Amino acid sequence: DPSVDGLQALQRRPLMQIAPMLDVSYEDFRQFMRILTRRSQIWTEMIVANSLLSSQKECRALSGFLDFAGHEHPIVCQLGGSDPSILAE
């Protein structure tokens, strides 16, 4: 029955999305959200692509931007910017 397969897929997929908030969606907040529910997908706050490139060019660690603990998954890292070539880098 195809409807059963669709229902099973919905049950596996995170139905609740915990969206980012500027200056709130740090690791501590994401960890707290994960304690509240395991059945959600957590989003980081938007990271500006230019910030990542600047840090990389200055040989600074990107871990401050892109370091996610195992318990935070599933997690979505949002990249923001208006130049597709910079986003692609």
N, CA, C and O of each residue as an XYZ file, in Angstrom:
356
protein
N       0.844     -1.186      0.000
C       0.000      0.000      0.000
C       0.891      1.251      0.000
O       1.635      1.462      0.958
N       0.834      2.086     -1.051
C       1.699      3.268     -1.150
C       1.488      4.274     -0.017
O       2.435      4.953      0.381
N       0.270      4.381      0.508
C       0.025      5.357      1.574
C       0.768      4.978      2.849
O       1.156      5.859      3.615
N       0.972      3.687      3.091
C       1.718      3.240      4.268
C       3.178      3.644      4.126
O       3.785      4.108      5.091
N       3.756      3.472      2.926
C       5.140      3.879      2.695
C       5.314      5.377      2.923
O       6.299      5.804      3.526
N       4.365      6.174      2.446
C       4.423      7.616      2.648
C       4.338      7.988      4.117
O       5.039      8.890      4.574
N       3.487      7.301      4.854
C       3.347      7.556      6.285
C       4.629      7.201      7.023
O       5.055      7.933      7.916
N       5.245      6.088      6.657
C       6.500      5.690      7.297
C       7.597      6.715      7.017
O       8.400      7.019      7.899
N       7.637      7.242      5.808
C       8.631      8.263      5.469
C       8.414      9.517      6.313
O       9.375     10.120      6.793
N       7.156      9.908      6.495
C       6.858     11.079      7.320
C       7.273     10.866      8.764
O       7.739     11.798      9.419
N       7.111      9.664      9.262
C       7.459      9.383     10.646
C       8.971      9.412     10.864
O       9.418      9.701     11.974
N       9.758      9.125      9.852
C      11.220      9.160      9.971
C      11.769     10.571      9.820
O      12.809     10.903     10.389
N      11.086     11.379      9.071
C      11.554     12.731      8.773
C      11.251     13.666      9.948
O      10.174     13.576     10.538
N      12.181     14.562     10.296
C      11.886     15.525     11.356
C      10.738     16.434     10.934
O      10.824     17.116      9.913
N       9.675     16.442     11.713
C       8.521     17.259     11.364
C       8.621     18.667     11.940
O       8.012     19.600     11.415
N       9.375     18.820     13.002
C       9.519     20.138     13.600
C      10.861     20.721     13.189
O      11.902     20.074     13.295
N      10.810     21.945     12.724
C      12.015     22.668     12.338
C      12.252     23.761     13.375
O      11.373     24.589     13.612
N      13.418     23.771     13.988
C      13.752     24.809     14.957
C      14.606     25.827     14.219
O      15.786     25.607     13.947
N      13.969     26.950     13.906
C      14.577     27.949     13.034
C      15.540     28.854     13.794
O      15.433     29.020     15.009
N      16.473     29.432     13.062
C      17.500     30.248     13.696
C      16.969     31.594     14.149
O      15.997     32.129     13.616
N      17.637     32.104     15.135
C      17.387     33.462     15.602
C      18.747     34.112     15.800
O      19.649     33.512     16.385
N      18.889     35.301     15.327
C      20.158     36.013     15.433
C      20.568     36.147     16.891
O      19.771     36.546     17.740
N      21.803     35.815     17.164
C      22.383     35.880     18.512
C      21.704     34.958     19.523
O      21.800     35.189     20.728
N      21.025     33.922     19.050
C      20.393     32.954     19.952
C      20.795     31.529     19.597
O      21.013     30.711     20.491
N      20.897     31.220     18.312
C      21.097     29.839     17.861
C      22.546     29.374     17.967
O      23.110     28.846     17.008
N      23.134     29.573     19.128
C      24.482     29.085     19.379
C      24.413     27.646     19.878
O      23.326     27.099     20.063
N      25.569     27.039     20.093
C      25.619     25.628     20.472
C      24.810     25.335     21.736
O      24.115     24.320     21.792
N      24.884     26.194     22.741
C      24.125     25.944     23.975
C      22.625     25.905     23.710
O      21.919     25.042     24.231
N      22.143     26.841     22.898
C      20.721     26.870     22.562
C      20.336     25.628     21.775
O      19.301     25.017     22.042
N      21.170     25.249     20.798
C      20.863     24.063     19.992
C      20.868     22.811     20.856
O      20.045     21.917     20.659
N      21.787     22.741     21.810
C      21.825     21.587     22.714
C      20.555     21.537     23.564
O      19.990     20.463     23.771
N      20.109     22.678     24.051
C      18.876     22.734     24.836
C      17.684     22.284     23.997
O      16.838     21.531     24.479
N      17.609     22.735     22.750
C      16.516     22.317     21.865
C      16.559     20.812     21.624
O      15.519     20.158     21.558
N      17.751     20.275     21.497
C      17.882     18.834     21.273
C      17.435     18.054     22.510
O      16.876     16.965     22.381
N      17.673     18.594     23.703
C      17.193     17.947     24.927
C      15.669     17.934     24.944
O      15.057     16.952     25.364
N      15.057     19.025     24.487
C      13.596     19.103     24.474
C      12.977     18.124     23.493
O      11.928     17.544     23.770
N      13.617     17.939     22.351
C      13.069     17.020     21.350
C      14.181     16.463     20.471
O      15.047     17.201     20.002
N      14.145     15.165     20.258
C      15.082     14.506     19.340
C      14.494     14.482     17.931
O      15.217     14.259     16.960
N      13.187     14.710     17.817
C      12.512     14.598     16.525
C      12.357     15.962     15.861
O      11.264     16.342     15.440
N      13.436     16.669     15.778
C      13.402     17.973     15.128
C      14.678     18.151     14.321
O      15.678     17.463     14.528
N      14.608     19.075     13.418
C      15.798     19.446     12.658
C      16.172     20.851     13.095
O      15.342     21.760     13.048
N      17.395     21.032     13.514
C      17.852     22.317     14.030
C      18.592     23.061     12.919
O      19.338     22.467     12.142
N      18.371     24.356     12.864
C      19.037     25.214     11.889
C      19.979     26.153     12.622
O      19.654     26.654     13.698
N      21.136     26.389     12.042
C      22.030     27.402     12.597
C      21.492     28.771     12.200
O      20.655     28.884     11.305
N      21.976     29.801     12.867
C      21.659     31.120     12.349
C      22.446     31.293     11.052
O      23.410     30.566     10.812
N      22.050     32.232     10.227
C      22.696     32.384      8.931
C      24.149     32.829      9.099
O      24.452     33.751      9.855
N      25.025     32.158      8.383
C      26.448     32.493      8.366
C      26.728     33.155      7.022
O      26.448     32.578      5.971
N      27.272     34.347      7.057
C      27.548     35.085      5.829
C      28.788     34.485      5.169
O      29.838     34.353      5.798
N      28.653     34.128      3.903
C      29.740     33.467      3.174
C      31.019     34.301      3.185
O      32.116     33.749      3.272
N      30.888     35.615      3.099
C      32.080     36.480      3.127
C      32.848     36.328      4.432
O      34.076     36.411      4.437
N      32.145     36.105      5.537
C      32.815     35.910      6.831
C      33.658     34.643      6.816
O      34.774     34.625      7.334
N      33.120     33.588      6.222
C      33.874     32.336      6.126
C      35.125     32.516      5.282
O      36.206     32.064      5.662
N      34.979     33.177      4.134
C      36.133     33.380      3.251
C      37.190     34.265      3.902
O      38.384     33.989      3.785
N      36.764     35.321      4.584
C      37.724     36.203      5.264
C      38.492     35.441      6.328
O      39.711     35.577      6.437
N      37.784     34.643      7.109
C      38.443     33.849      8.156
C      39.433     32.871      7.554
O      40.531     32.681      8.076
N      39.037     32.255      6.455
C      39.904     31.276      5.801
C      41.159     31.955      5.250
O      42.259     31.418      5.380
N      41.005     33.119      4.643
C      42.155     33.842      4.088
C      43.108     34.308      5.178
O      44.313     34.410      4.951
N      42.572     34.592      6.363
C      43.401     35.022      7.491
C      43.899     33.833      8.304
O      44.461     33.999      9.386
N      43.686     32.638      7.773
C      44.121     31.387      8.409
C      43.528     31.201      9.810
O      44.149     30.591     10.680
N      42.334     31.728     10.012
C      41.644     31.504     11.285
C      40.786     30.256     11.158
O      40.300     29.923     10.077
N      40.614     29.588     12.260
C      39.832     28.346     12.257
C      38.376     28.637     11.909
O      37.791     29.616     12.374
N      37.815     27.775     11.091
C      36.404     27.901     10.737
C      35.508     27.182     11.741
O      34.284     27.208     11.619
N      36.119     26.546     12.724
C      35.334     25.758     13.674
C      34.333     26.616     14.441
O      33.289     26.116     14.859
N      34.632     27.887     14.629
C      33.676     28.762     15.302
C      32.381     28.912     14.530
O      31.325     29.166     15.109
N      32.469     28.752     13.216
C      31.292     28.848     12.363
C      30.669     27.482     12.092
O      29.446     27.346     12.045
N      31.514     26.478     11.914
C      31.051     25.204     11.352
C      31.277     24.001     12.255
O      31.317     22.873     11.765
N      31.420     24.202     13.525
C      31.686     23.097     14.441
C      30.379     22.665     15.104
O      29.831     23.383     15.940
N      29.890     21.493     14.728
C      28.634     20.989     15.263
C      28.892     19.681     15.980
O      29.587     18.807     15.463
N      28.337     19.549     17.161
C      28.496     18.322     17.937
C      27.584     17.232     17.379
O      26.572     17.524     16.741
N      27.947     15.989     17.622
C      27.175     14.862     17.113
C      25.727     14.865     17.560
O      24.844     14.459     16.804
N      25.469     15.322     18.792
C      24.095     15.306     19.300
C      23.209     16.377     18.655
O      21.995     16.368     18.855
N      23.794     17.290     17.890
C      23.000     18.345     17.252
C      22.333     17.884     15.959
O      21.439     18.566     15.457
N      22.732     16.782     15.428
C      22.207     16.311     14.145
C      20.826     15.708     14.312
O      20.573     15.081     15.340
N      19.918     15.862     13.358
C      20.131     16.530     12.075
C      20.157     18.047     12.245
O      19.366     18.629     12.987
N      21.096     18.665     11.528
C      21.282     20.117     11.609
C      21.478     20.664     10.202
O      22.048     19.999      9.337
N      21.001     21.876      9.987
C      21.157     22.556      8.709
C      21.998     23.796      8.953
O      21.681     24.609      9.821
N      23.058     23.938      8.195
C      23.910     25.124      8.281
C      23.501     26.063      7.147
O      23.612     25.716      5.971
N      23.030     27.243      7.509
C      22.590     28.206      6.504
C      23.746     29.107      6.097
O      24.426     29.686      6.945
N      23.957     29.218      4.804
C      24.950     30.153      4.273
C      24.210     31.275      3.575
O      23.276     31.030      2.811
N      24.622     32.498      3.834
C      23.969     33.640      3.216
C      24.944     34.447      2.388
O      26.142     34.486      2.665
N      24.414     35.083      1.379
C      25.219     35.935      0.522
C      24.483     36.217     -0.765
O      23.488     35.565     -1.079
N      24.972     37.189     -1.509
C      24.309     37.558     -2.757
C      25.130     37.197     -3.989
O      24.648     37.334     -5.113
N      26.360     36.738     -3.793
C      27.237     36.391     -4.911
C      27.367     34.871     -4.995
O      28.004     34.259     -4.137
N      26.770     34.256     -6.019
C      26.811     32.798     -6.133
C      28.225     32.224     -6.180
O      28.450     31.115     -5.695
N      29.176     32.953     -6.750
C      30.542     32.417     -6.829
C      31.182     32.352     -5.437
O      31.930     31.418     -5.147
N      30.897     33.324     -4.586
C      31.418     33.292     -3.217
C      30.749     32.170     -2.431
O      31.412     31.460     -1.675
N      29.450     32.009     -2.604
C      28.745     30.914     -1.929
C      29.290     29.560     -2.366
O      29.381     28.635     -1.559
N      29.651     29.443     -3.635
C      30.180     28.178     -4.147
C      31.545     27.849     -3.547
O      31.870     26.678     -3.352
N      32.348     28.880     -3.253
C      33.668     28.641     -2.656
C      33.507     28.010     -1.303
O      34.500     27.728     -0.632
